[in-house]
Amino acid sequence: MMHRIKVVNDMSELVPVLRAVDTPVKLKLVQRLAESWLTQDDILREFGKEGVKALAFFEKLKLIDTRWVAREGRRTPDKSYHFYYSTININTTAPLAEVSEILSIASMEQKEYSKLEQRIFDAVGDQGRFFSDVAEELGMTPTRLKGLVKRSDKLEYRGHRIERFSPQATA
């Protein structure tokens, strides 16, 4: 098996790393995906709908690898998933204010976070918008906006734009 390292160079990258294991289901799913390849059916059976939702989140964060597997009794192969990284290397220096902001976003109550996520979701619209335009409109620092988007399972970065996320894992 190949040894892959996730390098975190930007403080906002800590948000998805911390959120990838913020519930017992996500933590157990990460552990299972680190040890074996699982299909979406396997995940649904073992972890329920919350597991499938977590899988889509991991796919958005590019934390999982995929491959097609043939299963006995099936005419078509199934897509299977495995955790992509075996090691995480955190290599960043940032002002204390930025570190505090990122950690507060990662640990923010879901109810409070959902309000902020919805504001960003509404601001980017169906077509998506440039990051700096959204930050200016919502009066957010780049660090705050980046952290909020990286936590989201409804939003993603595409180049210099923020767009609404549509998961392939559940398609």
C-alpha positions as CSV (number, residue, x, y, z in Angstrom):
1,M,0.0,0.0,0.0
2,M,1.2,3.5,-0.8
3,H,2.0,5.9,2.0
4,R,0.4,9.3,1.3
5,I,0.8,12.4,3.3
6,K,-1.8,15.2,3.6
7,V,0.2,18.4,4.0
8,V,-1.6,21.3,5.7
9,N,0.1,24.6,4.8
10,D,-2.8,27.0,5.3
11,M,-4.6,27.4,8.6
12,S,-8.0,27.0,6.9
13,E,-7.0,23.5,5.9
14,L,-7.2,22.5,9.6
15,V,-11.0,23.0,9.6
16,P,-11.8,20.0,7.3
17,V,-9.2,17.9,9.0
18,L,-10.8,18.6,12.4
19,R,-14.4,18.3,11.0
20,A,-13.6,14.9,9.4
21,V,-13.7,13.3,12.8
22,D,-16.1,15.5,14.8
23,T,-18.8,12.9,15.3
24,P,-18.6,9.3,16.5
25,V,-19.9,8.1,13.1
26,K,-17.3,10.1,11.1
27,L,-14.5,9.0,13.4
28,K,-15.5,5.3,13.0
29,L,-16.0,5.7,9.2
30,V,-12.5,7.2,8.9
31,Q,-11.1,4.3,10.8
32,R,-12.9,1.7,8.7
33,L,-11.9,3.5,5.4
34,A,-8.3,3.5,6.6
35,E,-8.3,-0.2,7.0
36,S,-10.4,-1.4,4.0
37,W,-12.2,-0.5,0.8
38,L,-16.0,0.0,1.3
39,T,-18.8,0.6,-1.2
40,Q,-21.6,3.1,-0.6
41,D,-23.9,0.1,0.2
42,D,-21.4,-1.2,2.8
43,I,-21.3,2.3,4.4
44,L,-25.1,2.6,4.3
45,R,-25.5,-0.8,5.9
46,E,-22.9,-0.1,8.6
47,F,-23.3,3.6,9.3
48,G,-26.7,4.6,7.9
49,K,-27.5,7.8,6.1
50,E,-25.2,9.8,8.4
51,G,-22.3,7.6,7.0
52,V,-23.3,8.2,3.4
53,K,-23.5,12.0,4.1
54,A,-20.0,11.8,5.7
55,L,-18.7,10.0,2.7
56,A,-19.9,12.8,0.4
57,F,-18.1,15.3,2.8
58,F,-14.9,13.3,2.6
59,E,-15.1,13.2,-1.1
60,K,-15.6,17.0,-1.3
61,L,-12.5,17.4,0.9
62,K,-10.6,15.0,-1.4
63,L,-9.7,12.8,1.6
64,I,-10.8,9.5,0.0
65,D,-9.6,7.4,-2.9
66,T,-12.0,5.5,-5.2
67,R,-11.8,2.4,-7.4
68,W,-14.3,0.1,-9.1
69,V,-14.7,-3.4,-7.7
70,A,-16.5,-6.4,-9.2
71,R,-18.6,-8.2,-6.7
72,E,-19.9,-11.8,-7.1
73,G,-23.5,-11.9,-8.3
74,R,-23.4,-8.4,-9.7
75,R,-23.4,-7.5,-13.4
76,T,-21.8,-4.1,-12.9
77,P,-18.9,-3.1,-10.7
78,D,-19.4,-1.0,-7.6
79,K,-17.5,2.2,-6.7
80,S,-15.6,1.6,-3.5
81,Y,-13.9,4.1,-1.2
82,H,-10.7,4.1,1.0
83,F,-9.2,6.9,3.1
84,Y,-6.5,8.5,0.9
85,Y,-4.0,9.6,3.5
86,S,-2.1,7.6,6.0
87,T,-0.4,10.6,7.6
88,I,-1.1,14.3,8.1
89,N,1.7,16.8,8.3
90,I,0.7,20.2,9.7
91,N,3.3,22.7,8.6
92,T,2.0,26.3,9.0
93,T,2.7,29.5,11.0
94,A,0.0,32.0,11.5
95,P,-0.9,35.0,13.7
96,L,-2.7,34.0,16.9
97,A,-5.8,35.8,15.8
98,E,-6.0,33.6,12.6
99,V,-5.4,30.4,14.6
100,S,-8.1,31.4,17.1
101,E,-10.5,32.2,14.2
102,I,-10.0,28.8,12.5
103,L,-10.3,26.8,15.8
104,S,-13.5,28.7,16.7
105,I,-15.0,27.9,13.2
106,A,-14.0,24.2,13.6
107,S,-15.6,24.0,17.0
108,M,-18.6,26.3,16.4
109,E,-22.1,24.9,17.4
110,Q,-23.9,23.6,14.3
111,K,-26.9,25.9,14.8
112,E,-24.7,29.0,14.7
113,Y,-22.6,27.7,11.9
114,S,-25.7,26.8,9.8
115,K,-26.8,30.5,9.8
116,L,-23.4,31.6,8.5
117,E,-23.3,28.8,6.0
118,Q,-26.7,29.8,4.7
119,R,-25.6,33.5,4.3
120,I,-22.7,32.4,2.2
121,F,-24.8,29.9,0.2
122,D,-27.3,32.6,-0.6
123,A,-24.6,35.1,-1.5
124,V,-22.9,32.8,-4.0
125,G,-26.2,31.9,-5.8
126,D,-26.5,29.2,-8.5
127,Q,-23.6,30.4,-10.6
128,G,-21.0,30.9,-7.8
129,R,-19.0,34.0,-7.2
130,F,-15.5,35.2,-6.7
131,F,-14.1,34.7,-3.2
132,S,-13.1,38.3,-2.7
133,D,-16.6,39.6,-3.8
134,V,-18.3,37.3,-1.3
135,A,-15.9,38.3,1.6
136,E,-16.5,42.0,0.9
137,E,-20.3,41.7,0.6
138,L,-20.5,39.7,3.9
139,G,-17.9,41.7,5.7
140,M,-15.8,38.7,6.5
141,T,-12.0,38.4,6.7
142,P,-10.6,36.0,4.1
143,T,-9.5,33.6,6.9
144,R,-13.0,33.5,8.3
145,L,-14.7,33.0,4.9
146,K,-12.2,30.3,3.9
147,G,-12.7,28.4,7.2
148,L,-16.5,28.6,6.9
149,V,-16.5,27.3,3.3
150,K,-14.0,24.5,4.1
151,R,-16.3,23.3,6.9
152,S,-19.3,23.2,4.7
153,D,-20.8,20.2,3.0
154,K,-22.9,22.6,0.8
155,L,-20.1,24.9,-0.5
156,E,-16.7,24.5,-2.2
157,Y,-13.8,26.3,-3.7
158,R,-13.2,26.1,-7.4
159,G,-10.1,28.2,-8.3
160,H,-10.9,31.7,-7.0
161,R,-14.6,31.1,-6.8
162,I,-17.0,29.8,-4.2
163,E,-19.7,27.5,-5.6
164,R,-22.5,25.3,-4.3
165,F,-21.3,21.8,-3.9
166,S,-23.0,18.8,-5.5
167,P,-21.7,15.5,-4.3
168,Q,-20.8,12.8,-6.7
169,A,-20.7,10.1,-4.0
170,T,-24.5,10.1,-3.6
171,A,-25.2,10.4,-7.4
